[in-house]
C-alpha cells in the first residue's frame, strides 16, 4: 500500500503545483503589465479564466486597472489552504491546527514564487548560452520576470571580464531562503 500512497502523494503534489504555478504566473503577468495579446498571457488566461473571472465579478469589480490581480491572489490563498487541509487529512490522517495551517500557507506563498524565480533564472541563463538573441515569447517573459532581481545582483557583483556572475549569487540566495523555510516548517 505504500507504493499507492506514494503515487497518490505525487499526483496530489503535481496537481496543486501546476495550479499554483498557473496562478503565480497570472499574478506576475498582471503585475508586469504584459499585454493580453502576448501568447503566454493568452494561454495562462485561457487556463485560469474559468475560475478567476467569477471571483473577479463577485468580489473585485473595480480592480481591473490595478497592478495586482486580487481575484487571483484570493484564489491562490484559498488553493493553498485547501492543499494543506487535504494533505493533512489524506496523507497524515489528521486535522491540521489553524496556526500551523496559517504558517504553512504563508511559507508556501514565499517558497513557491522563489522556486519559480530560481527556475526562471536557470532557463534564462541556458537560453543566453544557446541563443543569446532569442526573440521567443517565453524569453521575453523570462527577461521581464528575472531582470529586476538580476540587476540587484549586478550591483553586488559587477561583471568580471565580461562574465555576469549575478545569476549565481541570486540562485544561491534563493536556495538559502527556500532551504531555511522548508527545513523549519515540516509540511512545506
N, C-alpha and C positions, 0 to 999 in steps of 0.2 A: 504494500500500500504506500510505502514511502516514495516509490517511483511516480505513482499517480499524483501524490501530493506535490511533488517537486514540479511535475509538468503543469499542474493546476496553478501553482505559485508563479511559474514562468509566464503562463498565458495571462494571468491576472496582472502581473507587473507590465507585460508587454502592452496590454490594452490601455492601462492607465498611463503608462509612459508616452504612448503615441498620442493619446488625447491631451495630456498636459503639454506635450511638445507643440501640438497644433494651437492650443490656447496661448502659450507663451509667444509663439511665432506671430499670431494675430495681434497680440498686445504690442510686440516690438514693431511690427509693420505700421501700426497706427501711430505709435509714439514717434517713429522716424518719418512719418508722413509719406510713406511710399504710395505711389499712385495706385488707385484701384484698378487701373488698366494693366499694371505690371503682371506678367504671367504667374509669378509665385504668389502675389497677393490675391489674384483671382482664384487660384487653386485653394488657398487656405480659406478664403471667404466662402467658396463653394462648399467646402467640407464642414465649416463651422456655423454657417448662417442659420441652418435649421434649428439650432439650439439658442444661438445668441440673439437673433432677431426678436423672438418673443419676449425675452428678458429685457431687451432694449426698449421695445414698445411698452412693456408693462411698467418698468421702473425708471428708465433713464431717457425720457423723450427729448430733453433739451441738451443732451451732451454730445451731439454729433460733431460739433466744432472743437471739442476738447482733444488734447493730445492723448488722453487716456481713454481706453475702451472700458468704461465702468461695467458694462454688462458682461464683458468677457472676464474681467477681474473678479466680479461677483461669482460667475460660474466656475472660474478656476478655484476659488476658495471652497466652493461647495463640492467640487470634484475631489479636492484634497481631503476634505472632511469625510466624504463617502469612502474614499480609498482607504483611509486609516481605520475607519469603523469596520469596514468589510474585512480588511486584513486581520484585524484583531479577532473578529468573530469566526472567520473561515479557517484561518491557519493557526491561531493561538487558542481558540475556543474560549475567549474571554471578552468582556466588555472593557473597552479602553477608558480609563479615568479621564474626565474632561480636561484636567490640567495637562496630562500627558498628550491628549489629543491636540490641544492648542499648541503645545511645544513642537510636536511632530509636524503639524501643518505649517507652522512658522518656519521651522528648519527646512522643510521640503520646499517651501516657497523661496528660500535662499539658495538651496543646493541645486535645484532644477535649472534655473537660468544660468548659474555659474557653470554647470556641466555643459549646457548648450553653448555658452560662450567659449568654453575650453575647446569643444569640437569644432566650432566655427573658426577659431584661430588656427587650429591644426589644418583644417581643409583649406583655409586661405593661404597658409604657408605652402602647402603642397601645390596648390594651383599656381602660386607665384613661381615655383620652380619649373613646373610642367609647361605652363603657358602664361607668361607674365603679362601679356597684353590682352588677356581674355575679356571678351565683351558679353559673356554669357550672363543671363539674368540672375542666376544664383550668385555669380561672382560679385555682381553689383550689390546684392543684398548682404553678402558676407562682408563686403567693404564697409557698408553703412553700419552694420552691427559692431564690427570689431575695431574700426578706425579710432573712435574716441578713447578706447582703452589702450590701444597700441600707441597713440600719441602721448598719453600719460607715461607709458613705459619708455618711450623715446626721450622724454625729458630726464628720466632717471639714468638710462643707459644710452648715450648717443651712439651713432653709427661708428663702427671701428673698421677702417679701411674699406668702407662701402658695404659692410655687412650689418644688417639690422638684427640685433640680439634682443630687442624688446619683446618679441613673442615668447622667447624662452623665459624671461623674467615674469611676464604676465601669466604664463602657463603654470609656473612654479607657485606663484602667489595664489592662483585659483585653486590649485590642487591642495595646498596647505590649508586653505579655508575649508574646502569640502571634506578633507580627511578629518580635520578637527571636529566639524559638525557631526559627521557620520560616526565618529568614534565616541562622541559624547551622548548621542541620542540613539537608542537601540533600534527603533523601527524605521529610521530614515535610510 
